[in-house]
Amino acid sequence: MKNQRLPILLSVFNLLLMLFIAAKPSQENFDKISVKEFELVDKAGVKRASLKTEADGSVIMRLIDNTGTIRVKLGADENGSGLVLLNNSTEVGLHALAKKEGSKLILADKDGKKREY
């Protein structure tokens, strides 16, 4: 019986240590989160949004509908920024660009006729 005391004491100590670690509240506020890519998923684990830096250095945010189709794209690089809103047929409904050379806004109606401003 004396030979079993040490393993029993170690087991009890390990159990208490695990309970202490599990009971410790997690930190809920973070000052900074650094990731190479951020993905937002729905309850089923399907990607619905992403934010990442592309190989060329541009940063792109994509919002994806429940069918997996990109509906909104927002991007930025050293030349400026752009926003694209796509309709239910994945055709461009609004395309906005802001660059050093000037800004451009392109709107398309339901028939696909585009107006540029």
PyMOL commands that set and color helices and strands:
alter all, ss='L'
color gray80, all
select helices_A, chain A and resi 2-23
alter helices_A, ss='H'
color red, helices_A
select strands_A, chain A and resi 37-41+47-53+59-64+70-77+80-86+92-99+102-108+114-116
alter strands_A, ss='S'
color yellow, strands_A
deselect
rebuild
show_as cartoon
